[in-house]
Every structure is written in structure tokens, then in C-alpha cells.
Amino acid sequence: MSESRTVRVEGDVVFRPRKPWTSTVHSLLRHLYDQGLPVPEPLGIDADTECVRLVPGDGGEAAWPHQVSLDAVASAGELLRRNHDATRSWRRPEDAVWAVPAEGQDVICHGDPQPGNMAWHDGIAVGLFDWDDARPAERMSDVAYALEWFTPFDVDPDSLRRRGLPEDVDRPSRIHAFLDGYGWTEPLDVVDEVLRRQQRAIDEVVWLGKAGHEPQATWVAEGWPARWASKLDVTESLRREWRE
């Protein structure tokens, strides 16, 4: 059964199936929320269900109109940086469990920082939710993942149109906007890092699917990881657009 069919929303409160890593994620969310970060407020966990309060703002499909401008992209970078920095003071539970293997120890990465997992208001990213894929990692893991979406590394006209972007979207400017918002100052081979993170994302779906977690198990059974490999070809084809 798809997990989406077992999610219940009552007002601004969401009820979802508990996962092995839910307690760890709630501990992290409590730490971030208590520091004033705009993340879901963890409200409780029982034997089968977790409960969190929604972050106010537009998310999911409603996020696309908000992320068109360079200021919007920069705001997403700034939001991600604030969350990364705040995770460094979190004291991890000794029995912490993560959905996927760690990628380093610098910060706790969100794991899926795309526009639809951010809350938006008037073209500014104001919240970050859906932390199920969080894991200890180097900052670059989230930065590269976000760049795939915000640049975007996509050439399908219909997909770009749905995002509110033209076919000749100025990718270098959007990359610079996100990195400036984040405050990234180190040398960066954007295409190589995005390619690496795209492959990692595919591997993680396979990892979770083989462990029986949904919706990844369904995606694996339907052959989606192999189809997603085409994303890497698209990213490589856009290398010529990137310039320092």
C-alpha cells in the first residue's frame, strides 16, 4: 500500500505511519523547532503513528510558482544553511536510526530539500518539512540535491513549464543565487556533485525498497530506479552551460 494512502490530515496536524527512524527524526525536529527554525513541530509518537504540526505556507505542487525568481532561489539556499547550522548543536540519541546510511558527520542533512518540501510565502522559502530522509552527512549532499531541483537539471519543456520556467532558463544564474543564499564559498564542480548526488538518490530508493519500505518498494518493483538513470545523462548534457 502506498504510504500516501495512510496519511491523515486534521487541520494543521498530520498523522503518518511510524518508521524505524521516526523517534530519531522527532528528536532532531524538537531541537530545531525549539531554536525557532521553521520545521514541523513534533507532537507525539505512538506504537504505529507519528504526529506533527504542519509548517505554514505553500508546499508540494503549490510551491512551483514561488520558486521562479532568483530571490526565491537564494531564499531556499539561506533556509537550508540555517537548518544545517542548527543541527550541529543537536545531541544525537545513542540509539539513533536513519532511513539511509550516513554520508559524513559535518551536519544532519535533510535528504530531500526540493521546492515541494519547503513552505513558501510570497516567493520566499519560509519552512522546511518532510525530514524522513535525514542523515548525518557533509553539507554538499543537500546542496547538490537542491541544485538539481532549483537550477534545474531538467530539459523537458513540459516539466520546465510546470515549474514556471522557460526552456532557455538561465541555469548559471540560478546556481549562483542558491549558492550565494547558502553562503557557499568553497570551490565547487557543480555538475560532478549533482551527478554524484543523483546516483546516491537512486541507490537510496533501491536500499529502502529492498528493505520493504513504501513507497520505495513499489518504485523498485515498477522499475523506476533504472528509468531514473536517464537523469544523469541530462545532467551531463548541461555541463556546457555551467561557468565559474
Secondary structure, 3 states (H helix, E strand, C coil): CCHHHHCEEECCEEEEECCCCHHHHHHHHHHHHHCCCCCCEEEEECCCEEEEECCCCECHHHHHHHHCCHHHHHHHHHHHHHHHHHHCCCCCCCCCCCCCCCCCCCEEECCCCCHHHEEEECCEEEEECCCCCCEEECHHHHHHHHHHHHCCCCCCHHHHHHCCCCCCCCHHHHHHHHHHHHCCCCCCCHHHHHHHHHHHHHHHHHHHHHCCCCCHHHHHHCCHHHHHCHHHHHHHHCHHHCCC
